[in-house]
Amino acid sequence: MDDASSSPGHEASPVPADAATTTTGGVDPTLIRWMLSLTPEARLRWLENVLRTLREVRRGT
Amino acid sequence: MEPDLRALLLELADCGADFVVVGGIAAVLQGVPLATFDLDVVHSRSSENVLKLLELLARLDASSRLRPPSEVLRPGPEALGGPGHQLLRTRLGPLDLLGSVEGGLGFEELEGRSEPFLLEGRTLRVLSLQALAELKKDATSPKDQLSRLMILETLRLKQES
């Protein structure tokens, strides 16, 4: 599976067992840890996937 | 044509111009999960560099986003040689060429606060997370404040690991 096409919270995503159960300030540490586990190229692919999805939602496709 | 920010970044790298990647793409490359729609770079305003950028802008069919799409208005050497921001649409997506950023900082000041990143065989200079957070320290917009929080949390988690 393309590492940039998965997302945090799925089985493939590495969420440490001791991760906090609450967050403050609207920042999701699990998402950041997942992003940090990717290479810079994979991080760009993640962004491309996000933007593609947003465009599809806007177009209603 | 769909925007392709990666291709835009590679075109910039391949044109041989001196620049530092800043903004959302700089944050994403370093692991901050932010969605951003454009590529922001601070470029060297030397005349040699401006010439390279002008050639690139012509190849990318660039024009100002401040004008209607039907009106193609491309910045000239004076604009690129100044401290202002050129907000451009290109055939590969939105590109912001910044002569300077907060505090009047330009390429020369930011280059030393950047880190090299390898992308498809090219080495890019990307502004460090610490410097990105400092640029946004006086931000008043909720979007920039949230971005700064996410950058700081990413820095904390990087240092922790």
Backbone of each chain as ProteinMPNN parsed JSONL, in Angstrom:
{"seq_chain_A": "MDDASSSPGHEASPVPADAATTTTGGVDPTLIRWMLSLTPEARLRWLENVLRTLREVRRGT", "coords_chain_A": {"N_chain_A": [[0.85, -1.196, 0.0], [0.496, 2.211, -0.756], [2.275, 4.4, 1.218], [1.518, 7.013, 1.527], [-1.109, 7.049, 0.944], [-2.537, 5.897, 2.919], [-3.934, 6.573, 6.178], [-3.68, 8.197, 9.402], [-4.812, 6.347, 12.239], [-5.836, 4.232, 10.918], [-5.294, 0.661, 10.577], [-2.722, 0.33, 9.562], [-1.287, 2.455, 10.46], [1.193, 3.786, 12.598], [0.482, 4.086, 15.771], [1.55, 4.977, 18.842], [1.384, 2.923, 21.808], [1.297, 4.282, 24.174], [0.197, 6.687, 23.585], [-1.279, 9.876, 24.157], [-4.635, 10.277, 25.363], [-6.135, 12.444, 25.129], [-6.29, 15.642, 23.526], [-5.17, 19.03, 23.095], [-5.973, 22.299, 21.872], [-6.549, 21.707, 19.237], [-4.671, 20.27, 17.841], [-3.484, 17.319, 16.412], [-1.623, 14.854, 17.669], [-1.173, 12.26, 16.788], [-1.53, 12.284, 14.078], [0.572, 13.921, 13.348], [2.76, 12.374, 14.201], [2.489, 10.263, 12.456], [2.889, 11.572, 10.002], [5.547, 12.289, 10.373], [6.728, 9.859, 10.169], [6.908, 9.376, 7.521], [8.669, 9.72, 4.368], [10.049, 12.798, 2.981], [9.17, 12.918, 0.287], [6.953, 11.212, 0.319], [5.368, 12.658, 2.032], [4.723, 14.846, 0.47], [3.202, 13.502, -1.429], [1.059, 12.774, 0.174], [-0.068, 15.306, 0.631], [-0.799, 15.935, -2.002], [-2.768, 13.994, -2.381], [-4.669, 14.855, -0.502], [-5.358, 17.358, -1.57], [-6.387, 16.57, -4.034], [-8.623, 15.135, -3.224], [-10.08, 17.175, -1.982], [-10.618, 18.793, -4.198], [-12.229, 17.058, -5.664], [-14.403, 16.823, -3.964], [-15.332, 19.439, -4.003], [-16.107, 19.57, -6.652], [-18.104, 17.779, -6.606], [-17.822, 15.153, -7.344]], "CA_chain_A": [[0.0, 0.0, 0.0], [1.221, 3.488, -0.784], [2.224, 4.942, 2.58], [0.872, 8.322, 1.562], [-2.544, 6.945, 0.716], [-3.185, 5.497, 4.154], [-4.076, 7.727, 7.047], [-3.552, 7.828, 10.803], [-6.045, 5.792, 12.782], [-6.032, 2.951, 10.255], [-4.441, -0.364, 11.157], [-1.342, 0.435, 9.097], [-0.635, 3.643, 10.988], [1.84, 3.504, 13.872], [0.067, 4.932, 16.897], [2.157, 4.393, 20.029], [0.422, 2.464, 22.804], [1.204, 5.241, 25.269], [-0.251, 7.998, 23.086], [-2.259, 10.527, 25.02], [-6.008, 10.059, 24.917], [-6.778, 13.738, 24.914], [-5.415, 16.656, 22.938], [-5.658, 20.396, 23.29], [-5.568, 23.254, 20.846], [-6.881, 21.291, 17.883], [-3.535, 19.625, 17.187], [-3.574, 15.866, 16.548], [-0.249, 14.34, 17.669], [-1.05, 10.992, 16.053], [-1.367, 12.64, 12.665], [1.941, 14.437, 13.179], [3.704, 11.24, 14.292], [2.368, 9.514, 11.198], [3.573, 12.35, 8.962], [6.993, 12.229, 10.611], [7.216, 8.529, 9.794], [7.006, 9.331, 6.062], [9.755, 10.467, 3.733], [9.535, 14.058, 2.419], [8.425, 12.673, -0.959], [5.651, 10.644, 0.68], [4.572, 13.746, 2.626], [4.161, 15.6, -0.66], [2.117, 12.686, -2.017], [-0.098, 12.924, 1.086], [-0.687, 16.601, 0.334], [-1.456, 15.817, -3.313], [-4.008, 13.222, -2.191], [-5.621, 15.724, 0.198], [-5.845, 18.392, -2.502], [-7.225, 15.901, -5.043], [-9.903, 14.837, -2.581], [-10.813, 18.441, -1.803], [-11.124, 19.223, -5.513], [-13.335, 16.172, -6.036], [-15.559, 17.189, -3.131], [-15.855, 20.713, -4.527], [-16.766, 19.312, -7.942], [-19.227, 16.885, -6.377], [-17.603, 13.859, -7.996]], "C_chain_A": [[0.885, 1.246, 0.0], [1.119, 4.139, 0.589], [1.521, 6.287, 2.647], [-0.629, 8.226, 1.339], [-3.28, 6.449, 1.945], [-3.311, 6.731, 5.033], [-3.991, 7.288, 8.495], [-4.874, 7.339, 11.341], [-6.394, 4.484, 12.105], [-5.042, 1.955, 10.836], [-2.973, -0.173, 10.793], [-0.586, 1.589, 9.751], [-0.045, 3.381, 12.367], [1.418, 4.481, 14.969], [0.631, 4.296, 18.165], [1.11, 4.038, 21.086], [0.245, 3.487, 23.923], [0.746, 6.624, 24.801], [-1.308, 8.575, 24.011], [-3.659, 10.294, 24.471], [-6.755, 11.36, 24.747], [-5.775, 14.698, 24.295], [-5.997, 18.028, 23.258], [-5.255, 21.235, 22.096], [-5.828, 22.825, 19.433], [-5.736, 20.641, 17.137], [-3.568, 18.134, 17.478], [-2.169, 15.267, 16.509], [-0.104, 13.042, 16.895], [-0.842, 11.26, 14.565], [0.053, 13.15, 12.406], [2.953, 13.292, 13.235], [3.685, 10.43, 12.997], [3.085, 10.259, 10.07], [5.089, 12.258, 9.126], [7.576, 10.876, 10.217], [7.412, 8.414, 8.282], [8.266, 10.035, 5.577], [9.189, 11.796, 3.229], [8.731, 13.847, 1.137], [7.032, 12.124, -0.656], [4.759, 11.714, 1.318], [3.955, 14.61, 1.524], [3.024, 14.822, -1.322], [0.863, 12.768, -1.153], [-0.825, 14.23, 0.776], [-1.425, 16.544, -1.01], [-2.774, 15.056, -3.191], [-5.077, 14.074, -1.513], [-6.22, 16.734, -0.779], [-6.747, 17.772, -3.567], [-8.607, 15.625, -4.455], [-10.739, 16.103, -2.419], [-11.398, 18.925, -3.129], [-12.319, 18.374, -5.938], [-14.587, 16.513, -5.243], [-16.19, 18.473, -3.662], [-16.603, 20.517, -5.836], [-17.994, 18.422, -7.784], [-19.081, 15.56, -7.078], [-17.271, 12.79, -6.974]], "O_chain_A": [[1.904, 1.299, 0.69], [0.02, 4.402, 1.075], [0.99, 6.664, 3.691], [-1.347, 9.208, 1.523], [-4.503, 6.559, 2.023], [-2.844, 7.81, 4.668], [-4.209, 6.113, 8.792], [-5.934, 7.839, 10.961], [-7.168, 3.697, 12.65], [-4.077, 2.335, 11.499], [-2.084, -0.469, 11.591], [0.633, 1.686, 9.608], [-0.72, 2.807, 13.222], [1.957, 5.584, 15.064], [0.231, 3.19, 18.528], [0.103, 4.727, 21.249], [-0.814, 3.56, 24.545], [0.887, 7.61, 25.525], [-2.126, 7.848, 24.573], [-3.846, 10.133, 23.265], [-7.889, 11.372, 24.27], [-4.569, 14.582, 24.511], [-7.161, 18.158, 23.639], [-4.298, 20.91, 21.393], [-5.385, 23.493, 18.499], [-5.812, 20.472, 15.92], [-3.668, 17.721, 18.633], [-1.573, 15.176, 15.435], [0.979, 12.746, 16.391], [-0.086, 10.563, 13.888], [0.655, 12.847, 11.376], [3.884, 13.236, 12.431], [4.722, 9.975, 12.512], [3.803, 9.649, 9.277], [5.823, 12.161, 8.143], [8.775, 10.76, 9.962], [8.02, 7.452, 7.813], [8.852, 10.847, 6.293], [7.975, 11.919, 3.064], [7.723, 14.52, 0.921], [6.052, 12.517, -1.289], [3.538, 11.68, 1.164], [2.809, 15.047, 1.633], [2.014, 15.4, -1.725], [-0.254, 12.824, -1.668], [-2.051, 14.255, 0.671], [-2.542, 17.046, -1.132], [-3.771, 15.42, -3.815], [-6.247, 14.03, -1.893], [-7.434, 16.939, -0.811], [-7.75, 18.368, -3.961], [-9.628, 15.851, -5.105], [-11.942, 16.108, -2.682], [-12.53, 19.405, -3.178], [-13.291, 18.883, -6.495], [-15.696, 16.496, -5.778], [-17.411, 18.586, -3.762], [-17.594, 21.194, -6.109], [-18.82, 18.315, -8.691], [-20.074, 14.9, -7.383], [-17.054, 11.634, -7.338]]}, "seq_chain_B": "MEPDLRALLLELADCGADFVVVGGIAAVLQGVPLATFDLDVVHSRSSENVLKLLELLARLDASSRLRPPSEVLRPGPEALGGPGHQLLRTRLGPLDLLGSVEGGLGFEELEGRSEPFLLEGRTLRVLSLQALAELKKDATSPKDQLSRLMILETLRLKQES", "coords_chain_B": {"N_chain_B": [[-5.951, 21.978, -16.535], [-4.872, 19.965, -13.826], [-3.595, 21.235, -10.723], [-0.161, 20.719, -9.896], [1.822, 20.553, -7.544], [4.192, 19.342, -6.815], [5.49, 18.935, -9.267], [5.794, 21.564, -9.966], [7.556, 22.472, -8.028], [9.782, 20.942, -8.722], [10.326, 21.976, -11.255], [11.116, 24.542, -10.578], [13.428, 23.933, -9.137], [14.946, 22.827, -11.181], [15.422, 24.945, -12.87], [17.543, 26.268, -11.972], [17.565, 28.453, -10.333], [18.134, 30.421, -7.357], [16.55, 29.841, -4.338], [14.448, 29.694, -1.413], [12.301, 27.392, 0.002], [9.307, 28.192, 1.552], [6.514, 28.653, 3.854], [3.47, 26.681, 3.597], [4.21, 24.369, 2.091], [6.867, 24.032, 2.824], [6.482, 23.383, 5.474], [4.987, 20.992, 5.243], [6.85, 19.306, 3.941], [8.53, 18.863, 6.042], [7.071, 17.389, 7.768], [4.735, 18.425, 8.902], [1.302, 18.192, 9.185], [-0.324, 19.863, 7.181], [-2.742, 21.343, 5.04], [-2.173, 22.873, 2.007], [-2.434, 25.199, -0.662], [-0.782, 26.414, -2.423], [2.526, 27.132, -3.696], [5.048, 28.582, -1.933], [7.856, 30.574, -2.245], [10.913, 32.142, -1.28], [12.909, 34.137, -3.143], [16.218, 34.689, -4.487], [17.122, 38.003, -5.175], [18.954, 38.809, -6.994], [20.227, 40.066, -10.132], [20.949, 38.099, -11.969], [19.63, 35.854, -11.003], [16.985, 36.673, -11.129], [16.644, 36.765, -13.901], [16.731, 34.036, -14.549], [14.392, 33.221, -13.273], [12.483, 34.673, -14.675], [12.608, 33.468, -17.183], [11.715, 30.943, -16.484], [9.09, 31.548, -15.632], [7.932, 32.299, -18.023], [7.976, 29.86, -19.39], [6.192, 28.479, -17.825], [3.813, 29.662, -18.335], [3.031, 31.765, -16.665], [1.025, 34.069, -14.804], [-0.3, 37.024, -13.204], [-2.181, 36.417, -10.259], [-3.711, 38.374, -9.304], [-5.011, 39.553, -11.309], [-7.682, 39.121, -13.712], [-8.189, 35.798, -15.128], [-8.262, 35.992, -17.883], [-6.633, 38.025, -18.481], [-3.412, 38.278, -19.101], [-0.812, 38.949, -17.145], [2.419, 39.328, -16.474], [5.013, 39.389, -14.034], [7.73, 41.72, -14.256], [11.335, 42.284, -14.504], [11.831, 44.327, -12.619], [9.841, 44.03, -10.692], [10.345, 41.425, -9.728], [12.801, 41.875, -8.694], [12.365, 43.3, -6.478], [11.132, 43.759, -3.028], [8.557, 42.819, -2.809], [5.561, 40.69, -3.076], [4.857, 38.288, -5.496], [2.055, 37.019, -6.69], [1.147, 34.281, -8.336], [-0.485, 32.571, -11.044], [0.126, 29.465, -12.523], [0.713, 27.014, -15.141], [1.122, 24.752, -13.704], [0.09, 25.169, -11.24], [-0.659, 27.333, -8.363], [1.79, 29.795, -7.632], [3.793, 31.519, -5.412], [6.02, 34.018, -5.526], [8.244, 35.393, -3.427], [9.741, 38.347, -2.534], [10.58, 39.128, -0.095], [9.936, 38.328, 3.363], [8.106, 38.334, 6.514], [9.304, 40.889, 8.632], [11.003, 41.852, 6.775], [12.795, 40.011, 5.83], [14.94, 38.471, 3.528], [16.095, 36.345, 0.816], [18.853, 36.0, 1.353], [19.026, 36.21, 4.125], [17.381, 34.113, 4.923], [18.391, 31.805, 3.802], [20.44, 30.791, 5.381], [18.997, 29.763, 7.421], [17.798, 27.591, 6.518], [17.219, 24.169, 5.464], [18.737, 21.429, 3.74], [16.892, 19.499, 1.414], [16.298, 16.459, -0.161], [14.761, 15.844, -3.174], [13.522, 13.797, -5.493], [16.077, 13.539, -6.621], [16.938, 16.161, -6.694], [18.351, 18.856, -4.834], [16.802, 20.768, -2.463], [16.403, 23.933, -0.831], [14.951, 24.379, 2.241], [13.013, 26.214, 4.459], [13.665, 26.099, 7.928], [11.757, 24.398, 10.502], [11.774, 25.71, 12.956], [12.367, 28.337, 12.18], [10.17, 28.836, 10.546], [8.111, 28.825, 12.432], [8.871, 31.025, 13.95], [8.517, 33.092, 12.095], [5.801, 33.218, 12.063], [5.089, 34.145, 14.5], [3.843, 36.497, 15.294], [1.435, 36.312, 14.127], [-1.962, 36.98, 13.319], [-4.172, 35.899, 12.145], [-6.57, 33.245, 12.417], [-5.957, 30.945, 10.924], [-3.181, 31.091, 10.466], [-2.337, 31.088, 13.091], [-3.123, 28.545, 13.957], [-1.581, 27.027, 12.226], [0.942, 27.666, 13.2], [0.831, 26.532, 15.753], [0.688, 23.839, 15.036], [3.13, 23.526, 13.777], [4.883, 23.994, 15.915], [4.175, 21.87, 17.602], [4.927, 19.738, 16.006], [7.677, 20.164, 15.923], [8.236, 19.699, 18.624], [7.539, 16.983, 18.886], [9.358, 15.875, 17.123], [11.741, 16.399, 18.425], [11.367, 14.885, 20.634], [11.419, 12.301, 19.721]], "CA_chain_B": [[-4.937, 21.068, -15.98], [-4.876, 19.927, -12.364], [-2.34, 21.707, -10.123], [0.811, 19.689, -9.552], [2.8, 21.341, -6.79], [5.483, 18.649, -6.844], [6.115, 19.252, -10.559], [6.155, 22.989, -9.908], [8.765, 22.518, -7.192], [10.895, 20.385, -9.496], [10.646, 22.947, -12.32], [11.892, 25.609, -9.926], [14.762, 23.407, -8.832], [15.668, 22.563, -12.426], [15.766, 26.171, -13.616], [18.832, 26.729, -11.467], [17.426, 29.68, -9.536], [18.342, 30.316, -5.907], [15.333, 30.133, -3.6], [14.175, 28.907, -0.206], [10.886, 27.049, 0.117], [8.734, 28.625, 2.836], [5.072, 28.441, 3.865], [2.868, 25.371, 3.864], [4.964, 23.256, 1.498], [8.044, 23.831, 3.68], [6.012, 22.685, 6.674], [4.612, 19.613, 4.88], [8.072, 18.537, 3.667], [9.17, 18.526, 7.322], [6.212, 16.521, 8.568], [3.569, 19.088, 9.501], [0.152, 17.812, 8.361], [-1.115, 21.032, 6.8], [-3.149, 21.41, 3.639], [-1.849, 24.172, 1.427], [-2.838, 25.172, -2.062], [0.175, 27.066, -3.31], [3.939, 26.983, -3.369], [5.652, 29.867, -1.559], [9.32, 30.56, -2.151], [11.627, 33.425, -1.225], [13.958, 33.981, -4.154], [17.296, 35.673, -4.532], [16.719, 39.108, -6.063], [20.079, 39.215, -7.856], [19.744, 40.159, -11.515], [21.135, 36.8, -12.634], [18.564, 34.951, -10.553], [15.72, 37.18, -11.671], [16.573, 36.333, -15.303], [16.361, 32.611, -14.555], [12.983, 33.114, -12.892], [11.648, 35.195, -15.768], [12.54, 32.416, -18.212], [10.837, 29.883, -15.955], [7.703, 32.023, -15.629], [7.441, 32.243, -19.405], [7.713, 28.44, -19.71], [5.041, 28.005, -17.032], [2.644, 30.491, -18.691], [2.637, 32.414, -15.413], [0.431, 35.411, -14.831], [-0.67, 37.456, -11.856], [-3.504, 36.0, -9.764], [-4.46, 39.574, -8.93], [-5.737, 39.962, -12.499], [-8.557, 38.052, -14.206], [-7.464, 34.802, -15.929], [-8.209, 36.392, -19.29], [-5.637, 39.096, -18.629], [-2.102, 37.726, -18.746], [0.112, 39.993, -16.697], [3.545, 38.636, -15.857], [5.929, 40.373, -13.433], [8.975, 41.995, -14.961], [12.535, 42.217, -13.662], [11.784, 45.256, -11.485], [8.981, 43.439, -9.657], [11.027, 40.28, -9.107], [13.98, 42.372, -8.0], [11.935, 44.054, -5.304], [10.799, 42.958, -1.841], [7.135, 42.466, -2.776], [5.099, 39.322, -3.332], [4.233, 38.061, -6.796], [1.117, 35.895, -6.543], [1.035, 33.89, -9.738], [-1.051, 31.287, -11.468], [0.95, 28.845, -13.567], [0.028, 25.818, -15.637], [1.312, 23.674, -12.731], [-0.528, 25.528, -9.97], [-0.331, 28.66, -7.831], [3.174, 29.988, -7.188], [4.042, 32.836, -4.824], [7.444, 34.383, -5.478], [8.307, 36.417, -2.39], [11.032, 39.027, -2.452], [10.924, 39.139, 1.335], [8.823, 37.915, 4.229], [7.96, 39.113, 7.741], [10.534, 41.503, 9.121], [11.857, 42.248, 5.652], [13.835, 39.003, 5.59], [15.025, 38.004, 2.149], [16.775, 35.063, 0.554], [20.173, 35.921, 2.003], [18.834, 35.959, 5.569], [16.675, 32.845, 5.167], [19.161, 30.654, 3.326], [21.173, 30.24, 6.517], [18.053, 29.128, 8.351], [17.11, 26.541, 5.764], [17.846, 22.854, 5.504], [18.653, 20.794, 2.421], [15.984, 18.362, 1.265], [16.458, 15.787, -1.446], [13.479, 15.486, -3.785], [13.716, 13.243, -6.836], [17.435, 13.804, -7.104], [17.3, 17.581, -6.597], [18.47, 19.354, -3.467], [16.04, 22.003, -2.251], [16.59, 24.593, 0.467], [13.629, 24.5, 2.858], [13.135, 26.96, 5.721], [13.526, 25.185, 9.069], [10.501, 24.518, 11.261], [11.946, 26.755, 13.972], [12.26, 29.644, 11.515], [8.772, 28.993, 10.103], [7.317, 29.187, 13.616], [9.22, 32.402, 14.329], [7.895, 34.016, 11.145], [4.366, 33.307, 12.335], [4.856, 34.387, 15.938], [2.937, 37.632, 15.487], [0.278, 36.119, 13.239], [-3.253, 37.248, 13.958], [-5.261, 35.131, 11.537], [-6.72, 31.922, 13.028], [-5.285, 29.927, 10.1], [-1.737, 31.149, 10.74], [-2.101, 30.701, 14.489], [-3.218, 27.087, 14.026], [-0.388, 26.504, 11.545], [2.088, 27.811, 14.107], [0.667, 25.51, 16.785], [1.029, 22.538, 14.465], [4.582, 23.517, 13.546], [5.541, 23.848, 17.214], [3.943, 20.503, 18.098], [5.769, 18.855, 15.192], [9.045, 20.34, 16.435], [8.314, 19.028, 19.94], [7.519, 15.534, 18.685], [10.621, 15.497, 16.471], [12.796, 16.423, 19.438], [11.047, 13.817, 21.583], [11.682, 10.965, 19.15]], "C_chain_B": [[-4.957, 21.147, -14.449], [-3.551, 20.505, -11.838], [-1.44, 20.525, -9.753], [1.982, 20.388, -8.854], [4.178, 20.681, -6.771], [6.224, 18.989, -8.15], [6.572, 20.711, -10.579], [7.461, 23.173, -9.128], [9.978, 22.016, -7.985], [11.303, 21.322, -10.632], [11.502, 24.077, -11.754], [13.32, 25.143, -9.653], [15.578, 23.278, -10.119], [16.074, 23.835, -13.172], [17.059, 26.799, -13.083], [18.769, 27.998, -10.644], [17.704, 29.389, -8.063], [17.06, 30.72, -5.203], [15.269, 29.267, -2.343], [12.669, 28.646, -0.172], [10.403, 27.459, 1.504], [7.249, 28.219, 2.839], [4.664, 26.984, 4.061], [3.654, 24.205, 3.295], [6.227, 22.974, 2.323], [7.649, 23.05, 4.931], [5.692, 21.219, 6.355], [5.864, 18.762, 4.65], [8.751, 18.083, 4.956], [8.227, 17.806, 8.276], [5.023, 17.18, 9.229], [2.343, 18.788, 8.614], [-0.776, 18.99, 8.07], [-1.548, 20.896, 5.343], [-2.832, 22.801, 3.13], [-2.077, 24.081, -0.073], [-1.827, 25.812, -2.988], [1.601, 26.807, -2.83], [4.518, 28.374, -3.124], [7.168, 29.713, -1.531], [9.826, 31.99, -2.029], [12.833, 33.27, -2.141], [15.064, 35.025, -3.965], [16.905, 36.74, -5.555], [17.886, 39.606, -6.914], [19.597, 39.215, -9.302], [19.898, 38.841, -12.26], [19.995, 35.843, -12.265], [17.209, 35.371, -11.113], [15.553, 36.748, -13.135], [16.157, 34.869, -15.412], [14.877, 32.449, -14.242], [12.066, 33.613, -14.003], [11.501, 34.162, -16.885], [11.613, 31.295, -17.755], [9.373, 30.319, -16.021], [7.109, 32.001, -17.037], [7.098, 30.796, -19.77], [6.463, 27.926, -19.014], [3.76, 28.773, -17.356], [2.123, 31.235, -17.459], [1.969, 33.759, -15.673], [-0.063, 35.731, -13.427], [-2.058, 36.949, -11.481], [-4.346, 37.204, -9.367], [-5.247, 40.123, -10.115], [-6.635, 38.819, -12.952], [-7.766, 37.077, -15.093], [-7.329, 35.212, -17.396], [-7.111, 37.434, -19.547], [-4.273, 38.586, -18.16], [-1.15, 38.87, -18.405], [1.221, 39.313, -15.903], [4.48, 39.669, -15.236], [7.195, 40.533, -14.265], [10.146, 41.959, -14.001], [12.483, 43.149, -12.456], [10.969, 44.65, -10.342], [9.703, 42.288, -8.949], [12.28, 40.715, -8.346], [13.641, 43.157, -6.745], [11.497, 43.156, -4.165], [9.355, 42.432, -1.814], [6.853, 41.012, -3.119], [4.441, 39.246, -4.706], [3.36, 36.819, -6.674], [0.703, 35.473, -7.947], [0.2, 32.63, -9.919], [-0.137, 30.777, -12.569], [0.217, 27.606, -14.048], [0.211, 24.631, -14.704], [0.718, 24.005, -11.364], [-0.062, 26.878, -9.467], [1.102, 28.72, -7.28], [3.304, 31.41, -6.65], [5.549, 33.05, -4.756], [7.567, 35.585, -4.554], [9.703, 37.036, -2.369], [11.524, 39.096, -1.017], [9.702, 38.669, 2.107], [8.808, 38.802, 5.475], [9.322, 39.657, 8.221], [11.482, 41.913, 8.01], [12.935, 41.227, 5.308], [13.786, 38.51, 4.155], [15.793, 36.702, 2.049], [18.072, 34.945, 1.352], [20.032, 35.609, 3.498], [18.256, 34.557, 5.82], [17.493, 31.621, 4.752], [19.905, 29.977, 4.483], [20.271, 29.551, 7.529], [17.271, 28.023, 7.65], [17.887, 25.239, 5.869], [17.737, 22.224, 4.12], [17.701, 19.603, 2.439], [16.19, 17.776, -0.112], [15.08, 15.4, -1.964], [13.733, 15.072, -5.223], [15.061, 13.668, -7.431], [17.853, 15.262, -7.067], [17.422, 17.951, -5.118], [17.772, 20.697, -3.369], [16.431, 22.599, -0.914], [15.196, 24.868, 1.032], [13.789, 25.192, 4.214], [12.839, 26.032, 6.896], [12.201, 25.417, 9.795], [10.604, 25.626, 12.301], [11.763, 28.144, 13.35], [10.829, 29.883, 11.025], [7.897, 29.447, 11.272], [7.607, 30.627, 14.029], [8.578, 33.419, 13.386], [6.418, 34.24, 11.48], [4.062, 33.728, 13.766], [3.907, 35.562, 16.198], [1.665, 37.502, 14.642], [-1.021, 36.365, 13.993], [-4.379, 36.412, 13.35], [-5.337, 33.755, 12.193], [-5.977, 30.841, 12.253], [-3.782, 29.904, 10.418], [-1.429, 30.736, 12.179], [-2.156, 29.178, 14.644], [-1.998, 26.452, 13.355], [0.812, 26.551, 12.481], [2.032, 26.763, 15.224], [1.098, 24.142, 16.263], [2.528, 22.426, 14.197], [5.321, 23.286, 14.868], [5.365, 22.438, 17.775], [4.791, 19.509, 17.309], [7.226, 18.94, 15.653], [9.223, 19.575, 17.746], [8.392, 17.512, 19.765], [8.795, 15.044, 18.002], [11.736, 15.416, 17.508], [12.619, 15.273, 20.424], [11.502, 12.465, 21.045], [13.174, 10.754, 18.905]], "O_chain_B": [[-5.046, 22.226, -13.861], [-2.502, 20.287, -12.442], [-1.921, 19.466, -9.349], [2.977, 20.758, -9.477], [5.202, 21.363, -6.719], [7.417, 19.29, -8.141], [7.614, 21.039, -11.147], [8.343, 23.932, -9.529], [11.06, 22.6, -7.919], [12.489, 21.448, -10.938], [12.478, 24.507, -12.368], [14.286, 25.863, -9.904], [16.77, 23.587, -10.134], [16.972, 23.801, -14.012], [17.595, 27.739, -13.67], [19.805, 28.563, -10.292], [17.531, 28.265, -7.589], [16.536, 31.809, -5.434], [15.949, 28.246, -2.235], [11.866, 29.57, -0.301], [11.02, 27.111, 2.51], [6.79, 27.524, 1.932], [5.41, 26.175, 4.613], [3.76, 23.16, 3.936], [6.611, 21.818, 2.501], [8.381, 22.173, 5.388], [6.077, 20.317, 7.099], [5.931, 17.624, 5.113], [9.451, 17.071, 4.982], [8.541, 17.631, 9.454], [4.356, 16.549, 10.048], [2.354, 19.099, 7.423], [-1.865, 19.098, 8.634], [-0.794, 20.388, 4.513], [-3.189, 23.795, 3.762], [-1.93, 23.017, -0.673], [-1.985, 25.765, -4.208], [1.835, 26.332, -1.719], [4.48, 29.235, -4.003], [7.695, 28.821, -0.867], [9.252, 32.922, -2.594], [13.671, 32.39, -1.943], [14.861, 36.083, -3.368], [16.426, 36.432, -6.646], [17.821, 40.693, -7.488], [18.685, 38.472, -9.664], [19.061, 38.503, -13.097], [19.472, 35.122, -13.115], [16.398, 34.537, -11.516], [14.449, 36.407, -13.56], [15.338, 34.506, -16.256], [14.188, 31.641, -14.865], [11.001, 33.043, -14.241], [10.424, 33.996, -17.457], [10.826, 30.766, -18.54], [8.513, 29.537, -16.424], [5.924, 31.717, -17.214], [6.063, 30.534, -20.382], [5.762, 27.057, -19.531], [2.731, 28.554, -16.718], [0.914, 31.319, -17.244], [2.298, 34.475, -16.618], [-0.222, 34.85, -12.583], [-2.995, 37.035, -12.275], [-5.546, 37.079, -9.123], [-6.051, 41.042, -9.961], [-6.378, 37.663, -12.614], [-6.793, 37.472, -15.734], [-6.377, 34.814, -18.067], [-6.723, 37.68, -20.689], [-4.022, 38.48, -16.959], [-0.744, 39.647, -19.269], [0.996, 38.793, -14.81], [4.722, 40.717, -15.835], [7.662, 39.586, -14.897], [9.981, 41.642, -12.823], [13.016, 42.824, -11.395], [11.352, 44.741, -9.176], [9.674, 42.189, -7.722], [12.756, 40.004, -7.462], [14.532, 43.622, -6.035], [11.485, 41.933, -4.304], [8.978, 41.69, -0.907], [7.753, 40.223, -3.409], [3.569, 40.052, -5.031], [3.866, 35.702, -6.569], [0.006, 36.201, -8.653], [0.182, 31.745, -9.063], [0.316, 31.534, -13.428], [-0.775, 27.19, -13.45], [-0.454, 23.608, -14.87], [0.829, 23.21, -10.431], [0.82, 27.5, -10.059], [1.553, 27.823, -6.568], [2.973, 32.378, -7.334], [6.258, 32.358, -4.026], [7.059, 36.665, -4.856], [10.706, 36.341, -2.208], [12.727, 39.12, -0.757], [8.59, 38.62, 1.581], [9.41, 39.875, 5.496], [10.334, 38.956, 8.206], [12.629, 42.279, 8.266], [13.879, 41.537, 4.581], [12.722, 38.174, 3.635], [16.099, 36.052, 3.048], [18.348, 33.906, 1.952], [20.816, 34.845, 4.06], [18.6, 33.901, 6.803], [17.304, 30.531, 5.292], [19.986, 28.75, 4.552], [20.753, 28.83, 8.403], [16.225, 27.581, 8.126], [19.041, 25.207, 6.299], [16.761, 22.454, 3.406], [17.711, 18.801, 3.373], [16.25, 18.498, -1.108], [14.323, 14.711, -1.28], [14.11, 15.89, -6.063], [15.151, 14.095, -8.582], [19.002, 15.58, -7.375], [16.697, 17.431, -4.269], [18.099, 21.64, -4.089], [16.753, 21.874, 0.027], [14.368, 25.507, 0.384], [14.622, 24.784, 5.023], [11.874, 25.269, 6.861], [11.608, 26.492, 9.708], [9.658, 26.386, 12.51], [11.094, 29.009, 13.915], [10.334, 31.009, 11.082], [7.054, 30.332, 11.126], [6.698, 31.363, 14.413], [8.144, 34.485, 13.824], [5.862, 35.306, 11.215], [2.911, 33.677, 14.199], [3.24, 35.597, 17.232], [0.92, 38.467, 14.469], [-1.155, 36.0, 15.161], [-5.426, 36.237, 13.974], [-4.306, 33.154, 12.495], [-5.426, 29.918, 12.853], [-3.193, 28.841, 10.613], [-0.401, 30.118, 12.454], [-1.349, 28.59, 15.364], [-1.451, 25.466, 13.849], [1.598, 25.606, 12.551], [3.052, 26.181, 15.594], [1.781, 23.385, 16.954], [3.119, 21.36, 14.37], [6.258, 22.492, 14.936], [6.294, 21.877, 18.355], [5.314, 18.548, 17.875], [7.916, 17.927, 15.759], [10.228, 18.895, 17.951], [9.201, 16.842, 20.407], [9.26, 13.935, 18.265], [12.563, 14.504, 17.485], [13.59, 14.754, 20.976], [11.918, 11.592, 21.806], [13.578, 9.692, 18.431]]}, "name": "protein", "num_of_chains": 2, "seq": "MDDASSSPGHEASPVPADAATTTTGGVDPTLIRWMLSLTPEARLRWLENVLRTLREVRRGTMEPDLRALLLELADCGADFVVVGGIAAVLQGVPLATFDLDVVHSRSSENVLKLLELLARLDASSRLRPPSEVLRPGPEALGGPGHQLLRTRLGPLDLLGSVEGGLGFEELEGRSEPFLLEGRTLRVLSLQALAELKKDATSPKDQLSRLMILETLRLKQES"}
